């Protein structure tokens, strides 16, 4: 791009690009020199970026990338096809347990299924679909992720807000206090279960997955089974093998 001919949106984009190269901030005069534009026009470009949350001004009068831009960038990065990275894990789990497996992420009050594998034969297809949503508090994957996102009762209450918790089945959690207690157990155990809370006759066990951070899960993986064929206690007993496969290790 020829910076001597920057106009309108091109100038705004040039300013945004320049900001990315100055994590400690950049002054107005320095920015004007960098993009070869008059200070008043650069100031207007910075003002537009600040209104959008893409730029911010620190206490020293220097400009830097805004939190909204960083949020969008990180959200986009995390939303890229991570199913490519989890597919071998899901395939190994599906082959070992001959049951449906999911990879899901948290989005507000819902989980979004990014990947799903059904065994080739013998399993009843579940209603979940890739790209589909379910209430987070009613699913194993959702409770795993909420346990990390909502560390105390106040956080659970703020997350629930004024809206009642959905109850897809009679086993679903309906009270904020009960959900908080469930999330405490998840943190203590390191896994979550769904005992017919989202779909009658279906249970699952879920564990966190760390694709982008060693401490914050990028999503969760679950192994689901029909209650008459794969009881919940059987799934829980298989947790050592599930955790080993998710960690890329050879299960015992």
Buried (B, 14 or more C-beta within 10 A) or exposed (E): EEEEEBEEEBBBBBBBEBBEEBEEBBEBEBBBEBBBBEEEBBBBBBEBBBEEBBBBBEEEEBBBBBEBBBEEEEEEEBEEEBBEBBBEBBEBBBEBBBBBBBBBBBEEBBBBBBBBBBBEEEBEEBEBEBEEBBBBBBBBBBBBBBBBBBEEBEBBBEBBEEEEBBBBBEBBBEEBEBBBBBBBEBEEBEBBBBBBBBBEEBBBBBBBBEEBEEEEBBBBBBBBBBEEEBBBEEBBEBBEBBBBBBEEEEBE
